[in-house]
């Protein structure tokens, strides 16, 4: 029995315990995204590697997430949901434990690559698990659980990561996720409905994953190797034919069709650009504070915490304002505020205090909070109901790709900007430019869609 059939069969009772599992996994996923970045300076010094190599502790996780996000959805339609859930949670936890005991940098990167593969399955499973574990009339309430716990993981990550790094070392940031994974595993084992078995992914899905992964890997390697030798940037050219071939295959055609029919190329580009800007800012700022200013990991985490706090406070307001004024203008305004906050960070100076940085991060976070819900609504409302799942996957793919590209772009910009504060300014300038691009794309999308409406 497939996971789709399994999760759509009539419910004898609501399974709120599985909704809780979806929430726990959302918390862990967002915690992981926000906690490992803080450890990059520690990883660099512990293994005696460059900052560019240490960065692959983050990129090694994000690369398979991007490559496997869409294939994982198709695979999950063919297997038992319970089996897939138990496999993904167990694999994610084991890889986190393997990362924690890494004796070499290559071991750590390999563990993170494997963890990203399991993470891709979890990203697809979380919303489906929450939505299909209760009756349709309760799904809004169920979906709010992972939607709330995910941002909580983002808020917790910087502060918790700083404390762990300062008092227990970098290995603790991988071990801290294990209790949550173990709790989710026990609840899922007891509560998830039995039925269905695992099966190997089909060759088409593996081929799609190889093409997307190869394209993204080519770009990431080009960007991370270019500071030592700009000639490596030519490697990024390999991504063009790989992407073109993927768009002609069964895995890429639905995405290309949705983008073409809905006219949301600009919106997806904005999602990618703003995610890349956020990831580049987080990477550059964390390195600058810990390496250039010798700020403790705890102080760095508490300072960068201002961004997700601003985002969390403004998020609910963004939804209400979008209902009143429309999704397009609010998404553009939110992206503009994020761009303003990042632009104010560009003149970064060694004399700035942590509060000087914190209020700028909070402003950028408020903008991101105002933008998040409306831009999702903008995409979903532009496609017919039968294409909503594909549209949602395309948005998640764009966002994940932005998260993966951001640190690599910041690394390349840092190399061009020089050492110390100059490199950090270059990375922050790139982040601000990406946010400005997102705001322009959203504003342009609004004008282009409004013109036909007036003509009619």
Number of C-alpha atoms within 10 A of each C-alpha: 16 18 23 16 15 19 20 13 9 11 12 8 9 13 19 15 17 26 28 20 27 31 26 21 27 26 26 23 21 19 26 22 18 25 26 19 24 28 25 25 21 20 23 17 12 15 14 13 13 13 17 22 18 26 23 25 24 24 25 23 25 26 27 25 29 26 27 27 23 25 22 24 19 16 21 21 15 20 23 24 28 23 20 22 24 17 16 21 23 18 19 27 22 18 21 25 19 20 24 18 14 16 12 12 20 15 14 22 22 19 23 27 23 19 26 26 24 26 27 26 25 25 19 20 21 21 20 17 27 26 22 24 24 24 16 10 8 13 15 12 12 26 21 16 21 23 15 14 21 22 21 19 24 26 27 21 28 29 22 21 29 24 20 20 21 14 11 11 16 22 20 17 26 20 17 19 20 19 11 15 21 14 13 23 21 12 14 22 16 11 15 19 17 14 14 18 15 17 13 9 15 12 9 13 20 15 15 24 23 17 21 25 20 18 23 25 23 21 22 24 18 23 25 26 20 22 20 12 11 14 11 17 19 13 18 17 13 15 18 12 12 19 18 14 13 20 19 12 14 12 18 18 13 17 20 15 15 21 21 11 12 16 17 21 16 18 28 25 19 29 29 26 29 31 26 30 34 26 25 29 28 24 24 25 24 23 23 24 21 20 14 15 13 11 16 15 26 20 18 25 27 21 23 25 23 24 28 26 21 22 26 21 15 20 22 14 14 25 20 14 15 21 11 10 10 15 25 23 20 26 32 28 19 25 34 24 24 33 28 18 24 28 21 19 25 19 16 20 14 12 8 10 9 15 11 14 19 19 18 19 28 23 22 30 30 27 29 31 29 32 32 21 20 26 26 19 17 18 24 20 14 17 19 12 10 8 16 16 13 19 27 16 16 22 22 21 22 23 22 21 22 25 26 27 28 29 31 28 24 30 27 24 27 24 23 17 17 14 12 15 20 20 21 32 25 24 32 30 25 25 33 28 18 24 32 24 20 29 27 17 21 28 21 16 20 18 12 12 13 11 10 9 8 7 6 5
